[in-house]
Every structure is written in C-alpha cells, then in structure tokens.
Amino acid sequence: MSKILLVEDEKRFIKYLQQYLERLGNTVTIAETGEDAINLFSEQNSEIVILDLGLPDIDGEVVLEKIRKVNSDVPIVVLTGNTDPGIKERVIRLGATEYFQKPCRLTDLANWIAAVEKGGTA
C-alpha cells in the first residue's frame, strides 16, 4: 500500500476519495491548495500524487511542474473536471503519469494505483 498525497479542494470529494483510498490500505495526506501540496510534497515521501488542476490558489499545472522539479519519478495522476480538449496532452507533457477525467470510476483509479505499486503502469 502507498503513501498518497491527495491534492483536491472539493471537501465532499476529498472525504469520499480519502475514505475509499484508506479502505484499500493506503495512507492519505490531504492538500487543499497548491501551496500546501508543494510544501507537503517537499516535507514527506509521498509515493503517489493525485492532483486536481482546479485549485483555489495556484493552477494545478504549476503544481505539477514544481513537484516534477523536486522528484522526476513519483507517479502523478491528474484527476480533474477540466474539459479543455488539449488538457490531457498538456499535463502528460508536463510530467503527469496518468490522467482521469472527473467523474471517473474509482475502481479505475484503484487499478492504476495497484499497477504503480507493482512497478508498472496502467
């Protein structure tokens, strides 16, 4: 199981997703702002980052770039409601490992995490 940094500002979704991930055996740390995400990532050894792009203070793409400067290997999945047709390609170019559009099936996210934990990619 993994130490996950969940970067999300929708409180109801945070609670739901955190409970789901913890039931799967993961340890979840929450960052509700981009600034918190950058600081928490630098302070701890997150093994996976789940990153929303629509944050209240800093654009998630900037957070993605800053995390990549600290660690180029950590798996980062972008989980966003952004419907811009070019967003997936853009975040993958910036260093995202995977991309899921909200709403997504949480089993798809769980399968991706399991694949990452086994050393592969989903």
C-alpha positions, 0 to 999 in steps of 0.5 A: 500500500502507498503513501498518497498525497491527495491534492483536491479542494472539493471537501465532499470529494476529498472525504469520499476519495480519502475514505475509499483510498484508506479502505484499500490500505493506503495512507492519505495526506490531504492538500487543499491548495497548491501551496500546501501540496508543494510544501507537503510534497517537499516535507514527506515521501509521498509515493503517489500524487493525485492532483486536481488542476482546479485549485483555489490558489495556484493552477494545478499545472504549476503544481505539477511542474514544481513537484516534477522539479523536486522528484522526476519519478513519483507517479502523478495522476491528474484527476480533474473536471477540466474539459479543455480538449488539449488538457490531457496532452498538456499535463502528460507533457508536463510530467503527469503519469496518468490522467482521469477525467472527473467523474471517473470510476474509482475502481479505475483509479484503484487499478492504476494505483495497484499497477504503480505499486507493482512497478508498472503502469496502467 
